[in-house]
């Protein structure tokens, strides 16, 4: 079974949540590229250490 990483975030207009399978060490973060009415945003990264 692969380790999983769950991230939760809350913006001024809603919430975000996801669960992904981590297969290697590294930083994971939300990256929103923006729309015509909302600017782009990047969340602070969370470091994930995958162990055997």
PyMOL Python script that loads the backbone (N, CA, C, O; Angstrom):
from pymol import cmd

cmd.read_pdbstr("""\
ATOM      1  N   UNK A   1       0.842  -1.178   0.000  1.00  0.00           N
ATOM      2  CA  UNK A   1       0.000   0.000   0.000  1.00  0.00           C
ATOM      3  C   UNK A   1       0.883   1.235   0.000  1.00  0.00           C
ATOM      4  O   UNK A   1       1.867   1.299   0.736  1.00  0.00           O
ATOM      5  N   UNK A   2       0.537   2.209  -0.817  1.00  0.00           N
ATOM      6  CA  UNK A   2       1.291   3.446  -0.888  1.00  0.00           C
ATOM      7  C   UNK A   2       0.818   4.428   0.185  1.00  0.00           C
ATOM      8  O   UNK A   2      -0.368   4.464   0.511  1.00  0.00           O
ATOM      9  N   UNK A   3       1.736   5.223   0.734  1.00  0.00           N
ATOM     10  CA  UNK A   3       1.332   6.250   1.697  1.00  0.00           C
ATOM     11  C   UNK A   3       0.448   7.287   1.009  1.00  0.00           C
ATOM     12  O   UNK A   3       0.550   7.492  -0.201  1.00  0.00           O
ATOM     13  N   UNK A   4      -0.404   7.931   1.771  1.00  0.00           N
ATOM     14  CA  UNK A   4      -1.229   8.999   1.216  1.00  0.00           C
ATOM     15  C   UNK A   4      -0.985  10.282   1.981  1.00  0.00           C
ATOM     16  O   UNK A   4      -0.584  10.263   3.144  1.00  0.00           O
ATOM     17  N   UNK A   5      -1.229  11.381   1.321  1.00  0.00           N
ATOM     18  CA  UNK A   5      -1.082  12.702   1.920  1.00  0.00           C
ATOM     19  C   UNK A   5      -2.396  13.436   1.714  1.00  0.00           C
ATOM     20  O   UNK A   5      -2.859  13.579   0.582  1.00  0.00           O
ATOM     21  N   UNK A   6      -2.996  13.901   2.798  1.00  0.00           N
ATOM     22  CA  UNK A   6      -4.245  14.650   2.705  1.00  0.00           C
ATOM     23  C   UNK A   6      -3.979  16.099   3.071  1.00  0.00           C
ATOM     24  O   UNK A   6      -3.372  16.394   4.101  1.00  0.00           O
ATOM     25  N   UNK A   7      -4.437  16.988   2.223  1.00  0.00           N
ATOM     26  CA  UNK A   7      -4.265  18.424   2.446  1.00  0.00           C
ATOM     27  C   UNK A   7      -5.628  19.076   2.485  1.00  0.00           C
ATOM     28  O   UNK A   7      -6.501  18.766   1.675  1.00  0.00           O
ATOM     29  N   UNK A   8      -5.804  19.973   3.424  1.00  0.00           N
ATOM     30  CA  UNK A   8      -7.036  20.749   3.496  1.00  0.00           C
ATOM     31  C   UNK A   8      -6.672  22.220   3.473  1.00  0.00           C
ATOM     32  O   UNK A   8      -5.707  22.641   4.111  1.00  0.00           O
ATOM     33  N   UNK A   9      -7.430  22.980   2.754  1.00  0.00           N
ATOM     34  CA  UNK A   9      -7.210  24.413   2.697  1.00  0.00           C
ATOM     35  C   UNK A   9      -8.540  25.131   2.726  1.00  0.00           C
ATOM     36  O   UNK A   9      -9.561  24.565   2.335  1.00  0.00           O
ATOM     37  N   UNK A  10      -8.543  26.357   3.179  1.00  0.00           N
ATOM     38  CA  UNK A  10      -9.787  27.123   3.218  1.00  0.00           C
ATOM     39  C   UNK A  10      -9.489  28.525   2.719  1.00  0.00           C
ATOM     40  O   UNK A  10      -8.638  29.224   3.271  1.00  0.00           O
ATOM     41  N   UNK A  11     -10.191  28.929   1.677  1.00  0.00           N
ATOM     42  CA  UNK A  11     -10.069  30.277   1.154  1.00  0.00           C
ATOM     43  C   UNK A  11     -11.198  31.137   1.687  1.00  0.00           C
ATOM     44  O   UNK A  11     -11.989  30.695   2.521  1.00  0.00           O
ATOM     45  N   UNK A  12     -11.268  32.355   1.206  1.00  0.00           N
ATOM     46  CA  UNK A  12     -12.305  33.266   1.691  1.00  0.00           C
ATOM     47  C   UNK A  12     -13.690  32.894   1.173  1.00  0.00           C
ATOM     48  O   UNK A  12     -14.692  33.371   1.705  1.00  0.00           O
ATOM     49  N   UNK A  13     -13.763  32.047   0.143  1.00  0.00           N
ATOM     50  CA  UNK A  13     -15.067  31.700  -0.412  1.00  0.00           C
ATOM     51  C   UNK A  13     -15.349  30.203  -0.425  1.00  0.00           C
ATOM     52  O   UNK A  13     -16.341  29.782  -1.020  1.00  0.00           O
ATOM     53  N   UNK A  14     -14.513  29.388   0.207  1.00  0.00           N
ATOM     54  CA  UNK A  14     -14.780  27.948   0.176  1.00  0.00           C
ATOM     55  C   UNK A  14     -13.627  27.146   0.715  1.00  0.00           C
ATOM     56  O   UNK A  14     -12.689  27.683   1.306  1.00  0.00           O
ATOM     57  N   UNK A  15     -13.712  25.839   0.501  1.00  0.00           N
ATOM     58  CA  UNK A  15     -12.709  24.918   1.025  1.00  0.00           C
ATOM     59  C   UNK A  15     -12.158  24.043  -0.087  1.00  0.00           C
ATOM     60  O   UNK A  15     -12.800  23.841  -1.118  1.00  0.00           O
ATOM     61  N   UNK A  16     -10.965  23.531   0.141  1.00  0.00           N
ATOM     62  CA  UNK A  16     -10.330  22.581  -0.763  1.00  0.00           C
ATOM     63  C   UNK A  16      -9.887  21.376   0.037  1.00  0.00           C
ATOM     64  O   UNK A  16      -9.468  21.500   1.188  1.00  0.00           O
ATOM     65  N   UNK A  17      -9.982  20.197  -0.586  1.00  0.00           N
ATOM     66  CA  UNK A  17      -9.487  18.989   0.075  1.00  0.00           C
ATOM     67  C   UNK A  17      -9.155  17.970  -1.002  1.00  0.00           C
ATOM     68  O   UNK A  17      -9.885  17.817  -1.981  1.00  0.00           O
ATOM     69  N   UNK A  18      -8.056  17.285  -0.807  1.00  0.00           N
ATOM     70  CA  UNK A  18      -7.695  16.211  -1.728  1.00  0.00           C
ATOM     71  C   UNK A  18      -6.870  15.166  -0.997  1.00  0.00           C
ATOM     72  O   UNK A  18      -6.247  15.459   0.023  1.00  0.00           O
ATOM     73  N   UNK A  19      -6.867  13.962  -1.514  1.00  0.00           N
ATOM     74  CA  UNK A  19      -5.996  12.889  -1.029  1.00  0.00           C
ATOM     75  C   UNK A  19      -5.293  12.305  -2.249  1.00  0.00           C
ATOM     76  O   UNK A  19      -5.936  11.923  -3.226  1.00  0.00           O
ATOM     77  N   UNK A  20      -3.980  12.243  -2.179  1.00  0.00           N
ATOM     78  CA  UNK A  20      -3.194  11.704  -3.288  1.00  0.00           C
ATOM     79  C   UNK A  20      -2.254  10.630  -2.769  1.00  0.00           C
ATOM     80  O   UNK A  20      -1.890  10.634  -1.592  1.00  0.00           O
ATOM     81  N   UNK A  21      -1.861   9.712  -3.638  1.00  0.00           N
ATOM     82  CA  UNK A  21      -0.894   8.690  -3.274  1.00  0.00           C
ATOM     83  C   UNK A  21       0.504   9.254  -3.468  1.00  0.00           C
ATOM     84  O   UNK A  21       0.864   9.665  -4.572  1.00  0.00           O
ATOM     85  N   UNK A  22       1.288   9.275  -2.406  1.00  0.00           N
ATOM     86  CA  UNK A  22       2.655   9.777  -2.469  1.00  0.00           C
ATOM     87  C   UNK A  22       3.588   8.625  -2.844  1.00  0.00           C
ATOM     88  O   UNK A  22       3.604   7.590  -2.177  1.00  0.00           O
ATOM     89  N   UNK A  23       4.359   8.809  -3.909  1.00  0.00           N
ATOM     90  CA  UNK A  23       5.271   7.758  -4.355  1.00  0.00           C
ATOM     91  C   UNK A  23       6.737   8.150  -4.188  1.00  0.00           C
ATOM     92  O   UNK A  23       7.623   7.311  -4.353  1.00  0.00           O
ATOM     93  N   UNK A  24       7.002   9.412  -3.863  1.00  0.00           N
ATOM     94  CA  UNK A  24       8.368   9.831  -3.581  1.00  0.00           C
ATOM     95  C   UNK A  24       8.347  11.058  -2.677  1.00  0.00           C
ATOM     96  O   UNK A  24       7.341  11.762  -2.589  1.00  0.00           O
ATOM     97  N   UNK A  25       9.473  11.302  -2.006  1.00  0.00           N
ATOM     98  CA  UNK A  25       9.605  12.468  -1.138  1.00  0.00           C
ATOM     99  C   UNK A  25       9.495  13.751  -1.947  1.00  0.00           C
ATOM    100  O   UNK A  25       9.854  13.787  -3.124  1.00  0.00           O
ATOM    101  N   UNK A  26       9.004  14.787  -1.318  1.00  0.00           N
ATOM    102  CA  UNK A  26       8.957  16.076  -1.989  1.00  0.00           C
ATOM    103  C   UNK A  26       7.929  17.003  -1.369  1.00  0.00           C
ATOM    104  O   UNK A  26       7.234  16.643  -0.419  1.00  0.00           O
ATOM    105  N   UNK A  27       7.846  18.201  -1.922  1.00  0.00           N
ATOM    106  CA  UNK A  27       6.890  19.204  -1.460  1.00  0.00           C
ATOM    107  C   UNK A  27       5.633  19.142  -2.320  1.00  0.00           C
ATOM    108  O   UNK A  27       5.711  18.972  -3.536  1.00  0.00           O
ATOM    109  N   UNK A  28       4.487  19.279  -1.685  1.00  0.00           N
ATOM    110  CA  UNK A  28       3.185  19.275  -2.350  1.00  0.00           C
ATOM    111  C   UNK A  28       2.464  20.552  -1.956  1.00  0.00           C
ATOM    112  O   UNK A  28       2.477  20.950  -0.791  1.00  0.00           O
ATOM    113  N   UNK A  29       1.838  21.189  -2.932  1.00  0.00           N
ATOM    114  CA  UNK A  29       1.097  22.410  -2.615  1.00  0.00           C
ATOM    115  C   UNK A  29       0.022  22.678  -3.664  1.00  0.00           C
ATOM    116  O   UNK A  29       0.081  22.187  -4.791  1.00  0.00           O
ATOM    117  N   UNK A  30      -0.963  23.475  -3.250  1.00  0.00           N
ATOM    118  CA  UNK A  30      -2.004  23.933  -4.169  1.00  0.00           C
ATOM    119  C   UNK A  30      -1.413  24.994  -5.070  1.00  0.00           C
ATOM    120  O   UNK A  30      -0.609  25.818  -4.635  1.00  0.00           O
ATOM    121  N   UNK A  31      -1.818  24.969  -6.329  1.00  0.00           N
ATOM    122  CA  UNK A  31      -1.396  25.976  -7.289  1.00  0.00           C
ATOM    123  C   UNK A  31      -2.617  26.349  -8.131  1.00  0.00           C
ATOM    124  O   UNK A  31      -3.075  25.560  -8.958  1.00  0.00           O
ATOM    125  N   UNK A  32      -3.135  27.549  -7.915  1.00  0.00           N
ATOM    126  CA  UNK A  32      -4.298  28.040  -8.650  1.00  0.00           C
ATOM    127  C   UNK A  32      -3.818  29.053  -9.681  1.00  0.00           C
ATOM    128  O   UNK A  32      -3.232  30.072  -9.318  1.00  0.00           O
ATOM    129  N   UNK A  33      -4.057  28.787 -10.954  1.00  0.00           N
ATOM    130  CA  UNK A  33      -3.533  29.652 -12.011  1.00  0.00           C
ATOM    131  C   UNK A  33      -4.344  30.919 -12.230  1.00  0.00           C
ATOM    132  O   UNK A  33      -3.901  31.823 -12.939  1.00  0.00           O
ATOM    133  N   UNK A  34      -5.523  30.992 -11.631  1.00  0.00           N
ATOM    134  CA  UNK A  34      -6.334  32.193 -11.733  1.00  0.00           C
ATOM    135  C   UNK A  34      -7.376  32.104 -12.832  1.00  0.00           C
ATOM    136  O   UNK A  34      -7.349  31.212 -13.680  1.00  0.00           O
ATOM    137  N   UNK A  35      -8.298  33.062 -12.790  1.00  0.00           N
ATOM    138  CA  UNK A  35      -9.353  33.177 -13.796  1.00  0.00           C
ATOM    139  C   UNK A  35      -9.446  34.640 -14.210  1.00  0.00           C
ATOM    140  O   UNK A  35      -8.635  35.462 -13.784  1.00  0.00           O
ATOM    141  N   UNK A  36     -10.415  34.959 -15.023  1.00  0.00           N
ATOM    142  CA  UNK A  36     -10.576  36.362 -15.441  1.00  0.00           C
ATOM    143  C   UNK A  36     -11.013  37.261 -14.289  1.00  0.00           C
ATOM    144  O   UNK A  36     -10.863  38.480 -14.370  1.00  0.00           O
ATOM    145  N   UNK A  37     -11.553  36.678 -13.214  1.00  0.00           N
ATOM    146  CA  UNK A  37     -12.024  37.487 -12.082  1.00  0.00           C
ATOM    147  C   UNK A  37     -11.243  37.255 -10.793  1.00  0.00           C
ATOM    148  O   UNK A  37     -11.420  37.994  -9.825  1.00  0.00           O
ATOM    149  N   UNK A  38     -10.377  36.233 -10.768  1.00  0.00           N
ATOM    150  CA  UNK A  38      -9.623  35.898  -9.552  1.00  0.00           C
ATOM    151  C   UNK A  38      -8.152  35.693  -9.901  1.00  0.00           C
ATOM    152  O   UNK A  38      -7.821  34.958 -10.832  1.00  0.00           O
ATOM    153  N   UNK A  39      -7.289  36.340  -9.160  1.00  0.00           N
ATOM    154  CA  UNK A  39      -5.856  36.235  -9.426  1.00  0.00           C
ATOM    155  C   UNK A  39      -5.278  34.889  -9.038  1.00  0.00           C
ATOM    156  O   UNK A  39      -5.922  34.122  -8.322  1.00  0.00           O
ATOM    157  N   UNK A  40      -4.070  34.590  -9.502  1.00  0.00           N
ATOM    158  CA  UNK A  40      -3.419  33.324  -9.177  1.00  0.00           C
ATOM    159  C   UNK A  40      -2.984  33.267  -7.715  1.00  0.00           C
ATOM    160  O   UNK A  40      -2.810  34.300  -7.069  1.00  0.00           O
ATOM    161  N   UNK A  41      -2.811  32.051  -7.203  1.00  0.00           N
ATOM    162  CA  UNK A  41      -2.362  31.860  -5.819  1.00  0.00           C
ATOM    163  C   UNK A  41      -1.629  30.536  -5.700  1.00  0.00           C
ATOM    164  O   UNK A  41      -1.965  29.563  -6.375  1.00  0.00           O
ATOM    165  N   UNK A  42      -0.613  30.508  -4.824  1.00  0.00           N
ATOM    166  CA  UNK A  42       0.113  29.277  -4.518  1.00  0.00           C
ATOM    167  C   UNK A  42       0.165  29.130  -3.008  1.00  0.00           C
ATOM    168  O   UNK A  42       0.525  30.065  -2.292  1.00  0.00           O
ATOM    169  N   UNK A  43      -0.198  27.947  -2.530  1.00  0.00           N
ATOM    170  CA  UNK A  43      -0.175  27.687  -1.091  1.00  0.00           C
ATOM    171  C   UNK A  43       1.236  27.359  -0.639  1.00  0.00           C
ATOM    172  O   UNK A  43       2.085  26.993  -1.452  1.00  0.00           O
ATOM    173  N   UNK A  44       1.486  27.489   0.647  1.00  0.00           N
ATOM    174  CA  UNK A  44       2.751  27.066   1.222  1.00  0.00           C
ATOM    175  C   UNK A  44       2.884  25.565   1.063  1.00  0.00           C
ATOM    176  O   UNK A  44       1.902  24.847   1.247  1.00  0.00           O
ATOM    177  N   UNK A  45       4.047  25.074   0.734  1.00  0.00           N
ATOM    178  CA  UNK A  45       4.241  23.647   0.499  1.00  0.00           C
ATOM    179  C   UNK A  45       4.267  22.821   1.782  1.00  0.00           C
ATOM    180  O   UNK A  45       4.690  23.292   2.837  1.00  0.00           O
ATOM    181  N   UNK A  46       3.804  21.580   1.663  1.00  0.00           N
ATOM    182  CA  UNK A  46       3.901  20.593   2.737  1.00  0.00           C
ATOM    183  C   UNK A  46       4.907  19.551   2.304  1.00  0.00           C
ATOM    184  O   UNK A  46       4.787  18.999   1.210  1.00  0.00           O
ATOM    185  N   UNK A  47       5.907  19.264   3.141  1.00  0.00           N
ATOM    186  CA  UNK A  47       6.911  18.253   2.788  1.00  0.00           C
ATOM    187  C   UNK A  47       6.369  16.878   3.129  1.00  0.00           C
ATOM    188  O   UNK A  47       5.846  16.660   4.223  1.00  0.00           O
ATOM    189  N   UNK A  48       6.494  15.951   2.189  1.00  0.00           N
ATOM    190  CA  UNK A  48       6.034  14.575   2.378  1.00  0.00           C
ATOM    191  C   UNK A  48       7.250  13.658   2.325  1.00  0.00           C
ATOM    192  O   UNK A  48       7.992  13.663   1.343  1.00  0.00           O
ATOM    193  N   UNK A  49       7.453  12.873   3.379  1.00  0.00           N
ATOM    194  CA  UNK A  49       8.556  11.912   3.459  1.00  0.00           C
ATOM    195  C   UNK A  49       7.982  10.512   3.310  1.00  0.00           C
ATOM    196  O   UNK A  49       7.354   9.995   4.233  1.00  0.00           O
ATOM    197  N   UNK A  50       8.195   9.898   2.156  1.00  0.00           N
ATOM    198  CA  UNK A  50       7.662   8.551   1.895  1.00  0.00           C
ATOM    199  C   UNK A  50       8.655   7.547   2.472  1.00  0.00           C
ATOM    200  O   UNK A  50       9.849   7.584   2.174  1.00  0.00           O
ATOM    201  N   UNK A  51       8.135   6.659   3.295  1.00  0.00           N
ATOM    202  CA  UNK A  51       8.974   5.637   3.934  1.00  0.00           C
ATOM    203  C   UNK A  51       8.577   4.251   3.451  1.00  0.00           C
ATOM    204  O   UNK A  51       7.405   3.987   3.183  1.00  0.00           O
ATOM    205  N   UNK A  52       9.565   3.369   3.343  1.00  0.00           N
ATOM    206  CA  UNK A  52       9.249   1.995   2.871  1.00  0.00           C
ATOM    207  C   UNK A  52       8.362   1.237   3.828  1.00  0.00           C
ATOM    208  O   UNK A  52       8.017   0.084   3.569  1.00  0.00           O
TER     209      UNK A  52
END
""", "prot")
cmd.dss("prot")
cmd.show_as("cartoon", "prot")
cmd.util.cbc("prot")
cmd.orient("prot")
